[in-house]
Every structure is written in C-alpha cells, then in structure tokens.
Amino acid sequence: MLDPLRPNRVWRFFRVLATPVFLWWIRVRGRNAHHLPTTGPALLGCNHQSYLDPLAIAFPATRPVSYVARSNLFSIPVLGWILRHTYVIPIRRDGGAAGGIRAAAERLGEGFLVGVFPEGTRSHDGRLLPAKAGAGLLALRSGVPVVPVRIRGARDVLPRGGGVPRGGAHIRIRFGPAIPAGLLDPGREHPERYLEASRRILAAIAALPDSDDPGL
C-alpha cells in the first residue's frame, strides 16, 4: 500500500535518476514548501504550463503528490509499472471528468496530497486561462484545504506542442498558505458554486509572487 506521507522506494529511485535533469539542467527551484501540511489530505491547486508541471512540483514538495492520468497509459510496458508505483491515479477515458473527481476524492480519503489544475488544460502562452469547475467541485465536496501553487518557466522548458525539453531554463515554484475549503465556497445558493470556487483557487494562484522575489 502507498504511504501518503513517505515516498516509496520506486519514487525515491526515479527521483535520484531525475535529479541531474530537474535540479541541474532544468534548474527547478521551489519556495515556501513549508505551507504543505505535514499530515492529512490537501489539494494542491496549480496553474498549468507544461506536461512537466507534476514532476517539477514533486522536487520541492515534502510529501508524495498524486495526479490523475488516463488508464490506457498504465498498459504501456515499463511506463505503466512506473505510474502504478509513483502515485498516479488511473481514470478511464469513458469516465470523463466525473471519473477523475471520484478517483481523486478516493486518494484524498487515503490521506494524500492531490494535485489539480483549475484551468483544466495547459496554457499556450503562460498566462492563466479561465477556470473550470472541476477543481472547485473537488475542493468543496472533499472539504480539504487547498494549497495554491504558482509555476513559472515550465513552458520555456517544454511548451504545449513541444516535443523535446529545452535545458537552461529556470522553473520557479511558489507554494502559498493553505486555504480552508469553507473560504472558497460562495454558498449553496450561488448559481455557479463550483466554478466560483475554482475561480477563487485560481485567484490565489495568481496572487503568489515570483519565486525569485526575496520579499517572501
């Protein structure tokens, strides 16, 4: 069984292998990872610039972080084995967004950190996209706190549509203070309750300063 607090040996092994790439070549740098809760479940609400985002966040994070991925990826030799042992949550393509939310909620119930992208897809130019309702729905239904995470520079390494990562860029990651789910809830009578919760998560992400800012 996967431990929500301590990375398993498979993930530690691949982290060691990936360290020269992510910490020395791509230069991932994180700030304020102390905002991540040391125990219990939480959502990490992240902006989305690149396929590299989940891997980049994993380096400064102090605990394992789970994300969802299409279940057909798990049938690919080697890759499927890696995904099964590195906290990735399989969802069926025909399950749609609802399947992903159910799977993520189950992982939260096991005490894990779960990463979500309120924009729902990767940005072409690095600017934040309009929020989608999924992240807000998961936050309000689970009731767990949400830690906003701002990623900058990932699209310079591997932009949407790009095939080969570019070295020498600097990925900066800033973690913000956890937000109680109740502060994200506009109320049950709000006509766009879950979408508004996602907008509030995205606003918290947008408010985080650049990770190179020495003031925070």
PyMOL CGO cylinders between C-alpha atoms (Angstrom):
from pymol import cmd
from pymol.cgo import CYLINDER

trace = [
    CYLINDER, 0.00, 0.00, 0.00, 1.21, 3.51, -0.83, 0.3, 1, 1, 1, 1, 1, 1,
    CYLINDER, 1.21, 3.51, -0.83, 2.11, 5.71, 2.11, 0.3, 1, 1, 1, 1, 1, 1,
    CYLINDER, 2.11, 5.71, 2.11, 0.66, 9.26, 1.88, 0.3, 1, 1, 1, 1, 1, 1,
    CYLINDER, 0.66, 9.26, 1.88, 3.46, 10.70, 4.00, 0.3, 1, 1, 1, 1, 1, 1,
    CYLINDER, 3.46, 10.70, 4.00, 6.64, 8.98, 2.85, 0.3, 1, 1, 1, 1, 1, 1,
    CYLINDER, 6.64, 8.98, 2.85, 7.79, 8.46, -0.78, 0.3, 1, 1, 1, 1, 1, 1,
    CYLINDER, 7.79, 8.46, -0.78, 8.23, 4.79, -1.63, 0.3, 1, 1, 1, 1, 1, 1,
    CYLINDER, 8.23, 4.79, -1.63, 11.47, 3.26, -2.88, 0.3, 1, 1, 1, 1, 1, 1,
    CYLINDER, 11.47, 3.26, -2.88, 10.40, 3.36, -6.53, 0.3, 1, 1, 1, 1, 1, 1,
    CYLINDER, 10.40, 3.36, -6.53, 9.74, 7.10, -6.43, 0.3, 1, 1, 1, 1, 1, 1,
    CYLINDER, 9.74, 7.10, -6.43, 12.94, 7.76, -4.48, 0.3, 1, 1, 1, 1, 1, 1,
    CYLINDER, 12.94, 7.76, -4.48, 14.90, 5.79, -7.09, 0.3, 1, 1, 1, 1, 1, 1,
    CYLINDER, 14.90, 5.79, -7.09, 13.45, 7.71, -10.03, 0.3, 1, 1, 1, 1, 1, 1,
    CYLINDER, 13.45, 7.71, -10.03, 13.90, 10.97, -8.19, 0.3, 1, 1, 1, 1, 1, 1,
    CYLINDER, 13.90, 10.97, -8.19, 17.61, 10.25, -7.84, 0.3, 1, 1, 1, 1, 1, 1,
    CYLINDER, 17.61, 10.25, -7.84, 17.81, 9.44, -11.57, 0.3, 1, 1, 1, 1, 1, 1,
    CYLINDER, 17.81, 9.44, -11.57, 15.92, 12.62, -12.48, 0.3, 1, 1, 1, 1, 1, 1,
    CYLINDER, 15.92, 12.62, -12.48, 17.85, 14.94, -10.17, 0.3, 1, 1, 1, 1, 1, 1,
    CYLINDER, 17.85, 14.94, -10.17, 20.56, 15.85, -12.73, 0.3, 1, 1, 1, 1, 1, 1,
    CYLINDER, 20.56, 15.85, -12.73, 17.83, 16.81, -15.22, 0.3, 1, 1, 1, 1, 1, 1,
    CYLINDER, 17.83, 16.81, -15.22, 15.39, 18.68, -12.99, 0.3, 1, 1, 1, 1, 1, 1,
    CYLINDER, 15.39, 18.68, -12.99, 17.73, 20.30, -10.46, 0.3, 1, 1, 1, 1, 1, 1,
    CYLINDER, 17.73, 20.30, -10.46, 20.88, 20.92, -12.51, 0.3, 1, 1, 1, 1, 1, 1,
    CYLINDER, 20.88, 20.92, -12.51, 19.85, 21.09, -16.19, 0.3, 1, 1, 1, 1, 1, 1,
    CYLINDER, 19.85, 21.09, -16.19, 16.30, 22.48, -15.95, 0.3, 1, 1, 1, 1, 1, 1,
    CYLINDER, 16.30, 22.48, -15.95, 17.01, 24.11, -12.58, 0.3, 1, 1, 1, 1, 1, 1,
    CYLINDER, 17.01, 24.11, -12.58, 13.75, 23.61, -10.68, 0.3, 1, 1, 1, 1, 1, 1,
    CYLINDER, 13.75, 23.61, -10.68, 13.59, 25.90, -7.65, 0.3, 1, 1, 1, 1, 1, 1,
    CYLINDER, 13.59, 25.90, -7.65, 10.81, 25.97, -5.05, 0.3, 1, 1, 1, 1, 1, 1,
    CYLINDER, 10.81, 25.97, -5.05, 9.89, 28.40, -2.28, 0.3, 1, 1, 1, 1, 1, 1,
    CYLINDER, 9.89, 28.40, -2.28, 7.73, 28.05, 0.82, 0.3, 1, 1, 1, 1, 1, 1,
    CYLINDER, 7.73, 28.05, 0.82, 7.11, 24.31, 0.68, 0.3, 1, 1, 1, 1, 1, 1,
    CYLINDER, 7.11, 24.31, 0.68, 6.52, 24.57, 4.43, 0.3, 1, 1, 1, 1, 1, 1,
    CYLINDER, 6.52, 24.57, 4.43, 2.96, 25.57, 3.55, 0.3, 1, 1, 1, 1, 1, 1,
    CYLINDER, 2.96, 25.57, 3.55, 2.27, 21.94, 2.64, 0.3, 1, 1, 1, 1, 1, 1,
    CYLINDER, 2.27, 21.94, 2.64, 0.57, 20.14, 5.54, 0.3, 1, 1, 1, 1, 1, 1,
    CYLINDER, 0.57, 20.14, 5.54, 2.81, 17.53, 7.13, 0.3, 1, 1, 1, 1, 1, 1,
    CYLINDER, 2.81, 17.53, 7.13, -0.10, 15.12, 7.67, 0.3, 1, 1, 1, 1, 1, 1,
    CYLINDER, -0.10, 15.12, 7.67, -3.59, 14.63, 6.29, 0.3, 1, 1, 1, 1, 1, 1,
    CYLINDER, -3.59, 14.63, 6.29, -5.09, 15.27, 2.85, 0.3, 1, 1, 1, 1, 1, 1,
    CYLINDER, -5.09, 15.27, 2.85, -4.95, 18.50, 0.89, 0.3, 1, 1, 1, 1, 1, 1,
    CYLINDER, -4.95, 18.50, 0.89, -5.34, 19.70, -2.67, 0.3, 1, 1, 1, 1, 1, 1,
    CYLINDER, -5.34, 19.70, -2.67, -2.53, 21.46, -4.50, 0.3, 1, 1, 1, 1, 1, 1,
    CYLINDER, -2.53, 21.46, -4.50, -4.18, 23.96, -6.85, 0.3, 1, 1, 1, 1, 1, 1,
    CYLINDER, -4.18, 23.96, -6.85, -1.64, 24.65, -9.60, 0.3, 1, 1, 1, 1, 1, 1,
    CYLINDER, -1.64, 24.65, -9.60, -1.54, 26.68, -12.78, 0.3, 1, 1, 1, 1, 1, 1,
    CYLINDER, -1.54, 26.68, -12.78, -0.75, 24.51, -15.80, 0.3, 1, 1, 1, 1, 1, 1,
    CYLINDER, -0.75, 24.51, -15.80, 2.05, 25.37, -18.23, 0.3, 1, 1, 1, 1, 1, 1,
    CYLINDER, 2.05, 25.37, -18.23, 3.56, 22.06, -19.27, 0.3, 1, 1, 1, 1, 1, 1,
    CYLINDER, 3.56, 22.06, -19.27, 3.48, 18.28, -19.01, 0.3, 1, 1, 1, 1, 1, 1,
    CYLINDER, 3.48, 18.28, -19.01, 6.48, 18.77, -16.72, 0.3, 1, 1, 1, 1, 1, 1,
    CYLINDER, 6.48, 18.77, -16.72, 4.44, 20.54, -14.02, 0.3, 1, 1, 1, 1, 1, 1,
    CYLINDER, 4.44, 20.54, -14.02, 3.68, 17.45, -11.86, 0.3, 1, 1, 1, 1, 1, 1,
    CYLINDER, 3.68, 17.45, -11.86, 7.30, 16.29, -11.94, 0.3, 1, 1, 1, 1, 1, 1,
    CYLINDER, 7.30, 16.29, -11.94, 8.65, 19.76, -11.21, 0.3, 1, 1, 1, 1, 1, 1,
    CYLINDER, 8.65, 19.76, -11.21, 6.35, 20.20, -8.20, 0.3, 1, 1, 1, 1, 1, 1,
    CYLINDER, 6.35, 20.20, -8.20, 7.47, 16.85, -6.80, 0.3, 1, 1, 1, 1, 1, 1,
    CYLINDER, 7.47, 16.85, -6.80, 11.03, 18.06, -6.22, 0.3, 1, 1, 1, 1, 1, 1,
    CYLINDER, 11.03, 18.06, -6.22, 10.38, 20.82, -3.65, 0.3, 1, 1, 1, 1, 1, 1,
    CYLINDER, 10.38, 20.82, -3.65, 7.30, 19.02, -2.22, 0.3, 1, 1, 1, 1, 1, 1,
    CYLINDER, 7.30, 19.02, -2.22, 7.89, 17.36, 1.12, 0.3, 1, 1, 1, 1, 1, 1,
    CYLINDER, 7.89, 17.36, 1.12, 5.36, 14.55, 0.57, 0.3, 1, 1, 1, 1, 1, 1,
    CYLINDER, 5.36, 14.55, 0.57, 4.15, 12.43, -2.36, 0.3, 1, 1, 1, 1, 1, 1,
    CYLINDER, 4.15, 12.43, -2.36, 1.65, 14.18, -4.65, 0.3, 1, 1, 1, 1, 1, 1,
    CYLINDER, 1.65, 14.18, -4.65, -0.94, 12.26, -6.69, 0.3, 1, 1, 1, 1, 1, 1,
    CYLINDER, -0.94, 12.26, -6.69, -2.34, 13.27, -10.09, 0.3, 1, 1, 1, 1, 1, 1,
    CYLINDER, -2.34, 13.27, -10.09, -4.83, 11.60, -12.41, 0.3, 1, 1, 1, 1, 1, 1,
    CYLINDER, -4.83, 11.60, -12.41, -3.88, 10.07, -15.78, 0.3, 1, 1, 1, 1, 1, 1,
    CYLINDER, -3.88, 10.07, -15.78, -5.69, 8.11, -18.48, 0.3, 1, 1, 1, 1, 1, 1,
    CYLINDER, -5.69, 8.11, -18.48, -5.87, 4.42, -17.62, 0.3, 1, 1, 1, 1, 1, 1,
    CYLINDER, -5.87, 4.42, -17.62, -4.62, 3.34, -21.07, 0.3, 1, 1, 1, 1, 1, 1,
    CYLINDER, -4.62, 3.34, -21.07, -1.20, 4.73, -20.15, 0.3, 1, 1, 1, 1, 1, 1,
    CYLINDER, -1.20, 4.73, -20.15, -0.98, 2.07, -17.44, 0.3, 1, 1, 1, 1, 1, 1,
    CYLINDER, -0.98, 2.07, -17.44, -0.99, -0.71, -20.07, 0.3, 1, 1, 1, 1, 1, 1,
    CYLINDER, -0.99, -0.71, -20.07, 2.22, 0.55, -21.68, 0.3, 1, 1, 1, 1, 1, 1,
    CYLINDER, 2.22, 0.55, -21.68, 5.20, -1.66, -20.71, 0.3, 1, 1, 1, 1, 1, 1,
    CYLINDER, 5.20, -1.66, -20.71, 7.58, -0.07, -18.21, 0.3, 1, 1, 1, 1, 1, 1,
    CYLINDER, 7.58, -0.07, -18.21, 5.66, 3.23, -18.16, 0.3, 1, 1, 1, 1, 1, 1,
    CYLINDER, 5.66, 3.23, -18.16, 2.60, 1.55, -16.68, 0.3, 1, 1, 1, 1, 1, 1,
    CYLINDER, 2.60, 1.55, -16.68, 4.67, -0.05, -13.93, 0.3, 1, 1, 1, 1, 1, 1,
    CYLINDER, 4.67, -0.05, -13.93, 6.26, 3.30, -13.11, 0.3, 1, 1, 1, 1, 1, 1,
    CYLINDER, 6.26, 3.30, -13.11, 2.89, 5.06, -12.97, 0.3, 1, 1, 1, 1, 1, 1,
    CYLINDER, 2.89, 5.06, -12.97, 1.41, 2.42, -10.68, 0.3, 1, 1, 1, 1, 1, 1,
    CYLINDER, 1.41, 2.42, -10.68, 4.28, 2.89, -8.23, 0.3, 1, 1, 1, 1, 1, 1,
    CYLINDER, 4.28, 2.89, -8.23, 4.57, 6.69, -8.33, 0.3, 1, 1, 1, 1, 1, 1,
    CYLINDER, 4.57, 6.69, -8.33, 1.18, 7.79, -7.01, 0.3, 1, 1, 1, 1, 1, 1,
    CYLINDER, 1.18, 7.79, -7.01, -0.53, 8.40, -10.38, 0.3, 1, 1, 1, 1, 1, 1,
    CYLINDER, -0.53, 8.40, -10.38, -4.30, 7.76, -10.31, 0.3, 1, 1, 1, 1, 1, 1,
    CYLINDER, -4.30, 7.76, -10.31, -5.73, 5.87, -13.32, 0.3, 1, 1, 1, 1, 1, 1,
    CYLINDER, -5.73, 5.87, -13.32, -9.05, 7.01, -14.79, 0.3, 1, 1, 1, 1, 1, 1,
    CYLINDER, -9.05, 7.01, -14.79, -10.92, 5.51, -17.74, 0.3, 1, 1, 1, 1, 1, 1,
    CYLINDER, -10.92, 5.51, -17.74, -11.35, 7.75, -20.77, 0.3, 1, 1, 1, 1, 1, 1,
    CYLINDER, -11.35, 7.75, -20.77, -15.09, 6.98, -20.81, 0.3, 1, 1, 1, 1, 1, 1,
    CYLINDER, -15.09, 6.98, -20.81, -15.35, 8.06, -17.17, 0.3, 1, 1, 1, 1, 1, 1,
    CYLINDER, -15.35, 8.06, -17.17, -14.74, 11.68, -18.12, 0.3, 1, 1, 1, 1, 1, 1,
    CYLINDER, -14.74, 11.68, -18.12, -14.28, 14.44, -15.56, 0.3, 1, 1, 1, 1, 1, 1,
    CYLINDER, -14.28, 14.44, -15.56, -16.58, 12.72, -13.07, 0.3, 1, 1, 1, 1, 1, 1,
    CYLINDER, -16.58, 12.72, -13.07, -14.33, 9.64, -13.05, 0.3, 1, 1, 1, 1, 1, 1,
    CYLINDER, -14.33, 9.64, -13.05, -11.29, 11.78, -12.35, 0.3, 1, 1, 1, 1, 1, 1,
    CYLINDER, -11.29, 11.78, -12.35, -13.01, 13.57, -9.50, 0.3, 1, 1, 1, 1, 1, 1,
    CYLINDER, -13.01, 13.57, -9.50, -14.13, 10.31, -7.90, 0.3, 1, 1, 1, 1, 1, 1,
    CYLINDER, -14.13, 10.31, -7.90, -10.64, 8.84, -8.19, 0.3, 1, 1, 1, 1, 1, 1,
    CYLINDER, -10.64, 8.84, -8.19, -9.02, 11.96, -6.74, 0.3, 1, 1, 1, 1, 1, 1,
    CYLINDER, -9.02, 11.96, -6.74, -11.54, 12.03, -3.88, 0.3, 1, 1, 1, 1, 1, 1,
    CYLINDER, -11.54, 12.03, -3.88, -10.67, 8.42, -3.03, 0.3, 1, 1, 1, 1, 1, 1,
    CYLINDER, -10.67, 8.42, -3.03, -6.98, 9.29, -2.90, 0.3, 1, 1, 1, 1, 1, 1,
    CYLINDER, -6.98, 9.29, -2.90, -7.75, 12.25, -0.62, 0.3, 1, 1, 1, 1, 1, 1,
    CYLINDER, -7.75, 12.25, -0.62, -9.68, 9.86, 1.59, 0.3, 1, 1, 1, 1, 1, 1,
    CYLINDER, -9.68, 9.86, 1.59, -6.47, 7.86, 1.97, 0.3, 1, 1, 1, 1, 1, 1,
    CYLINDER, -6.47, 7.86, 1.97, -4.71, 10.96, 3.31, 0.3, 1, 1, 1, 1, 1, 1,
    CYLINDER, -4.71, 10.96, 3.31, -2.76, 12.00, 0.21, 0.3, 1, 1, 1, 1, 1, 1,
    CYLINDER, -2.76, 12.00, 0.21, -1.87, 15.32, -1.33, 0.3, 1, 1, 1, 1, 1, 1,
    CYLINDER, -1.87, 15.32, -1.33, -3.59, 15.55, -4.73, 0.3, 1, 1, 1, 1, 1, 1,
    CYLINDER, -3.59, 15.55, -4.73, -2.61, 17.99, -7.46, 0.3, 1, 1, 1, 1, 1, 1,
    CYLINDER, -2.61, 17.99, -7.46, -5.33, 19.69, -9.53, 0.3, 1, 1, 1, 1, 1, 1,
    CYLINDER, -5.33, 19.69, -9.53, -5.25, 22.26, -12.32, 0.3, 1, 1, 1, 1, 1, 1,
    CYLINDER, -5.25, 22.26, -12.32, -8.15, 24.75, -12.08, 0.3, 1, 1, 1, 1, 1, 1,
    CYLINDER, -8.15, 24.75, -12.08, -7.56, 25.81, -15.70, 0.3, 1, 1, 1, 1, 1, 1,
    CYLINDER, -7.56, 25.81, -15.70, -8.18, 22.24, -16.84, 0.3, 1, 1, 1, 1, 1, 1,
    CYLINDER, -8.18, 22.24, -16.84, -5.54, 22.37, -19.58, 0.3, 1, 1, 1, 1, 1, 1,
    CYLINDER, -5.54, 22.37, -19.58, -2.10, 23.77, -20.36, 0.3, 1, 1, 1, 1, 1, 1,
    CYLINDER, -2.10, 23.77, -20.36, -1.67, 27.42, -21.27, 0.3, 1, 1, 1, 1, 1, 1,
    CYLINDER, -1.67, 27.42, -21.27, -0.19, 28.23, -24.69, 0.3, 1, 1, 1, 1, 1, 1,
    CYLINDER, -0.19, 28.23, -24.69, 1.49, 31.46, -23.61, 0.3, 1, 1, 1, 1, 1, 1,
    CYLINDER, 1.49, 31.46, -23.61, 1.93, 31.09, -19.86, 0.3, 1, 1, 1, 1, 1, 1,
    CYLINDER, 1.93, 31.09, -19.86, -0.96, 33.40, -18.98, 0.3, 1, 1, 1, 1, 1, 1,
    CYLINDER, -0.96, 33.40, -18.98, -3.67, 31.97, -16.76, 0.3, 1, 1, 1, 1, 1, 1,
    CYLINDER, -3.67, 31.97, -16.76, -6.70, 30.52, -18.58, 0.3, 1, 1, 1, 1, 1, 1,
    CYLINDER, -6.70, 30.52, -18.58, -10.32, 30.81, -17.36, 0.3, 1, 1, 1, 1, 1, 1,
    CYLINDER, -10.32, 30.81, -17.36, -11.12, 28.42, -14.54, 0.3, 1, 1, 1, 1, 1, 1,
    CYLINDER, -11.12, 28.42, -14.54, -13.06, 25.19, -15.00, 0.3, 1, 1, 1, 1, 1, 1,
    CYLINDER, -13.06, 25.19, -15.00, -15.43, 23.86, -12.33, 0.3, 1, 1, 1, 1, 1, 1,
    CYLINDER, -15.43, 23.86, -12.33, -13.68, 20.55, -11.57, 0.3, 1, 1, 1, 1, 1, 1,
    CYLINDER, -13.68, 20.55, -11.57, -11.11, 21.78, -9.03, 0.3, 1, 1, 1, 1, 1, 1,
    CYLINDER, -11.11, 21.78, -9.03, -13.73, 23.74, -7.11, 0.3, 1, 1, 1, 1, 1, 1,
    CYLINDER, -13.73, 23.74, -7.11, -16.12, 20.80, -7.08, 0.3, 1, 1, 1, 1, 1, 1,
    CYLINDER, -16.12, 20.80, -7.08, -13.44, 18.50, -5.66, 0.3, 1, 1, 1, 1, 1, 1,
    CYLINDER, -13.44, 18.50, -5.66, -12.41, 21.07, -3.05, 0.3, 1, 1, 1, 1, 1, 1,
    CYLINDER, -12.41, 21.07, -3.05, -15.92, 21.70, -1.78, 0.3, 1, 1, 1, 1, 1, 1,
    CYLINDER, -15.92, 21.70, -1.78, -17.06, 18.09, -1.82, 0.3, 1, 1, 1, 1, 1, 1,
    CYLINDER, -17.06, 18.09, -1.82, -13.94, 16.81, -0.08, 0.3, 1, 1, 1, 1, 1, 1,
    CYLINDER, -13.94, 16.81, -0.08, -13.70, 19.71, 2.36, 0.3, 1, 1, 1, 1, 1, 1,
    CYLINDER, -13.70, 19.71, 2.36, -9.90, 19.53, 2.44, 0.3, 1, 1, 1, 1, 1, 1,
    CYLINDER, -9.90, 19.53, 2.44, -7.67, 22.63, 2.44, 0.3, 1, 1, 1, 1, 1, 1,
    CYLINDER, -7.67, 22.63, 2.44, -6.24, 23.90, -0.83, 0.3, 1, 1, 1, 1, 1, 1,
    CYLINDER, -6.24, 23.90, -0.83, -2.59, 24.97, -1.17, 0.3, 1, 1, 1, 1, 1, 1,
    CYLINDER, -2.59, 24.97, -1.17, -2.16, 27.38, -4.13, 0.3, 1, 1, 1, 1, 1, 1,
    CYLINDER, -2.16, 27.38, -4.13, 0.93, 26.68, -6.23, 0.3, 1, 1, 1, 1, 1, 1,
    CYLINDER, 0.93, 26.68, -6.23, 2.32, 29.06, -8.87, 0.3, 1, 1, 1, 1, 1, 1,
    CYLINDER, 2.32, 29.06, -8.87, 4.61, 27.64, -11.58, 0.3, 1, 1, 1, 1, 1, 1,
    CYLINDER, 4.61, 27.64, -11.58, 6.67, 29.90, -13.82, 0.3, 1, 1, 1, 1, 1, 1,
    CYLINDER, 6.67, 29.90, -13.82, 9.09, 28.92, -16.56, 0.3, 1, 1, 1, 1, 1, 1,
    CYLINDER, 9.09, 28.92, -16.56, 7.84, 25.39, -17.27, 0.3, 1, 1, 1, 1, 1, 1,
    CYLINDER, 7.84, 25.39, -17.27, 6.53, 26.39, -20.70, 0.3, 1, 1, 1, 1, 1, 1,
    CYLINDER, 6.53, 26.39, -20.70, 10.01, 27.68, -21.56, 0.3, 1, 1, 1, 1, 1, 1,
    CYLINDER, 10.01, 27.68, -21.56, 11.32, 24.15, -20.99, 0.3, 1, 1, 1, 1, 1, 1,
    CYLINDER, 11.32, 24.15, -20.99, 8.51, 22.19, -22.62, 0.3, 1, 1, 1, 1, 1, 1,
    CYLINDER, 8.51, 22.19, -22.62, 5.69, 24.32, -24.07, 0.3, 1, 1, 1, 1, 1, 1,
    CYLINDER, 5.69, 24.32, -24.07, 2.36, 23.00, -25.24, 0.3, 1, 1, 1, 1, 1, 1,
    CYLINDER, 2.36, 23.00, -25.24, 3.00, 21.33, -28.59, 0.3, 1, 1, 1, 1, 1, 1,
    CYLINDER, 3.00, 21.33, -28.59, 6.72, 20.94, -27.87, 0.3, 1, 1, 1, 1, 1, 1,
    CYLINDER, 6.72, 20.94, -27.87, 8.43, 17.58, -28.10, 0.3, 1, 1, 1, 1, 1, 1,
    CYLINDER, 8.43, 17.58, -28.10, 11.88, 17.94, -26.54, 0.3, 1, 1, 1, 1, 1, 1,
    CYLINDER, 11.88, 17.94, -26.54, 12.62, 19.76, -23.25, 0.3, 1, 1, 1, 1, 1, 1,
    CYLINDER, 12.62, 19.76, -23.25, 14.97, 22.72, -23.52, 0.3, 1, 1, 1, 1, 1, 1,
    CYLINDER, 14.97, 22.72, -23.52, 17.77, 22.92, -21.00, 0.3, 1, 1, 1, 1, 1, 1,
    CYLINDER, 17.77, 22.92, -21.00, 18.99, 26.02, -19.25, 0.3, 1, 1, 1, 1, 1, 1,
    CYLINDER, 18.99, 26.02, -19.25, 15.57, 27.42, -18.35, 0.3, 1, 1, 1, 1, 1, 1,
    CYLINDER, 15.57, 27.42, -18.35, 14.61, 28.10, -14.76, 0.3, 1, 1, 1, 1, 1, 1,
    CYLINDER, 14.61, 28.10, -14.76, 11.36, 26.64, -13.39, 0.3, 1, 1, 1, 1, 1, 1,
    CYLINDER, 11.36, 26.64, -13.39, 10.20, 28.55, -10.33, 0.3, 1, 1, 1, 1, 1, 1,
    CYLINDER, 10.20, 28.55, -10.33, 7.57, 27.16, -7.98, 0.3, 1, 1, 1, 1, 1, 1,
    CYLINDER, 7.57, 27.16, -7.98, 5.91, 29.11, -5.18, 0.3, 1, 1, 1, 1, 1, 1,
    CYLINDER, 5.91, 29.11, -5.18, 3.67, 27.48, -2.55, 0.3, 1, 1, 1, 1, 1, 1,
    CYLINDER, 3.67, 27.48, -2.55, 1.12, 29.68, -0.79, 0.3, 1, 1, 1, 1, 1, 1,
    CYLINDER, 1.12, 29.68, -0.79, -0.66, 29.32, 2.56, 0.3, 1, 1, 1, 1, 1, 1,
    CYLINDER, -0.66, 29.32, 2.56, -3.37, 26.66, 2.68, 0.3, 1, 1, 1, 1, 1, 1,
    CYLINDER, -3.37, 26.66, 2.68, -6.91, 27.92, 2.18, 0.3, 1, 1, 1, 1, 1, 1,
    CYLINDER, -6.91, 27.92, 2.18, -9.75, 26.23, 4.13, 0.3, 1, 1, 1, 1, 1, 1,
    CYLINDER, -9.75, 26.23, 4.13, -12.40, 24.86, 1.77, 0.3, 1, 1, 1, 1, 1, 1,
    CYLINDER, -12.40, 24.86, 1.77, -15.04, 26.98, 3.51, 0.3, 1, 1, 1, 1, 1, 1,
    CYLINDER, -15.04, 26.98, 3.51, -13.34, 30.19, 2.36, 0.3, 1, 1, 1, 1, 1, 1,
    CYLINDER, -13.34, 30.19, 2.36, -13.62, 29.03, -1.25, 0.3, 1, 1, 1, 1, 1, 1,
    CYLINDER, -13.62, 29.03, -1.25, -17.37, 28.33, -1.01, 0.3, 1, 1, 1, 1, 1, 1,
    CYLINDER, -17.37, 28.33, -1.01, -19.65, 31.14, -2.26, 0.3, 1, 1, 1, 1, 1, 1,
    CYLINDER, -19.65, 31.14, -2.26, -22.65, 29.32, -0.77, 0.3, 1, 1, 1, 1, 1, 1,
    CYLINDER, -22.65, 29.32, -0.77, -25.06, 26.65, -1.93, 0.3, 1, 1, 1, 1, 1, 1,
    CYLINDER, -25.06, 26.65, -1.93, -27.36, 29.25, -3.48, 0.3, 1, 1, 1, 1, 1, 1,
    CYLINDER, -27.36, 29.25, -3.48, -24.67, 30.58, -5.80, 0.3, 1, 1, 1, 1, 1, 1,
    CYLINDER, -24.67, 30.58, -5.80, -25.63, 29.70, -9.41, 0.3, 1, 1, 1, 1, 1, 1,
    CYLINDER, -25.63, 29.70, -9.41, -22.03, 28.77, -10.30, 0.3, 1, 1, 1, 1, 1, 1,
    CYLINDER, -22.03, 28.77, -10.30, -20.90, 27.48, -6.94, 0.3, 1, 1, 1, 1, 1, 1,
    CYLINDER, -20.90, 27.48, -6.94, -18.16, 25.08, -8.05, 0.3, 1, 1, 1, 1, 1, 1,
    CYLINDER, -18.16, 25.08, -8.05, -16.93, 27.31, -10.86, 0.3, 1, 1, 1, 1, 1, 1,
    CYLINDER, -16.93, 27.31, -10.86, -16.69, 30.24, -8.46, 0.3, 1, 1, 1, 1, 1, 1,
    CYLINDER, -16.69, 30.24, -8.46, -14.68, 28.08, -6.04, 0.3, 1, 1, 1, 1, 1, 1,
    CYLINDER, -14.68, 28.08, -6.04, -12.27, 27.25, -8.89, 0.3, 1, 1, 1, 1, 1, 1,
    CYLINDER, -12.27, 27.25, -8.89, -12.01, 30.95, -9.72, 0.3, 1, 1, 1, 1, 1, 1,
    CYLINDER, -12.01, 30.95, -9.72, -11.07, 31.68, -6.13, 0.3, 1, 1, 1, 1, 1, 1,
    CYLINDER, -11.07, 31.68, -6.13, -8.37, 29.00, -6.24, 0.3, 1, 1, 1, 1, 1, 1,
    CYLINDER, -8.37, 29.00, -6.24, -7.03, 30.49, -9.47, 0.3, 1, 1, 1, 1, 1, 1,
    CYLINDER, -7.03, 30.49, -9.47, -7.08, 33.99, -7.96, 0.3, 1, 1, 1, 1, 1, 1,
    CYLINDER, -7.08, 33.99, -7.96, -4.99, 32.71, -5.03, 0.3, 1, 1, 1, 1, 1, 1,
    CYLINDER, -4.99, 32.71, -5.03, -2.53, 31.20, -7.51, 0.3, 1, 1, 1, 1, 1, 1,
    CYLINDER, -2.53, 31.20, -7.51, -2.34, 34.46, -9.47, 0.3, 1, 1, 1, 1, 1, 1,
    CYLINDER, -2.34, 34.46, -9.47, -1.66, 36.43, -6.28, 0.3, 1, 1, 1, 1, 1, 1,
    CYLINDER, -1.66, 36.43, -6.28, 1.51, 34.48, -5.49, 0.3, 1, 1, 1, 1, 1, 1,
    CYLINDER, 1.51, 34.48, -5.49, 4.66, 36.46, -6.34, 0.3, 1, 1, 1, 1, 1, 1,
    CYLINDER, 4.66, 36.46, -6.34, 7.52, 35.22, -8.45, 0.3, 1, 1, 1, 1, 1, 1,
    CYLINDER, 7.52, 35.22, -8.45, 9.61, 32.63, -6.61, 0.3, 1, 1, 1, 1, 1, 1,
    CYLINDER, 9.61, 32.63, -6.61, 12.70, 34.80, -7.11, 0.3, 1, 1, 1, 1, 1, 1,
    CYLINDER, 12.70, 34.80, -7.11, 11.11, 37.63, -5.11, 0.3, 1, 1, 1, 1, 1, 1,
    CYLINDER, 11.11, 37.63, -5.11, 13.31, 37.91, -1.98, 0.3, 1, 1, 1, 1, 1, 1,
    CYLINDER, 13.31, 37.91, -1.98, 10.49, 39.56, -0.04, 0.3, 1, 1, 1, 1, 1, 1,
    CYLINDER, 10.49, 39.56, -0.04, 8.57, 36.32, 0.53, 0.3, 1, 1, 1, 1, 1, 1,
]
cmd.load_cgo(trace, "trace")
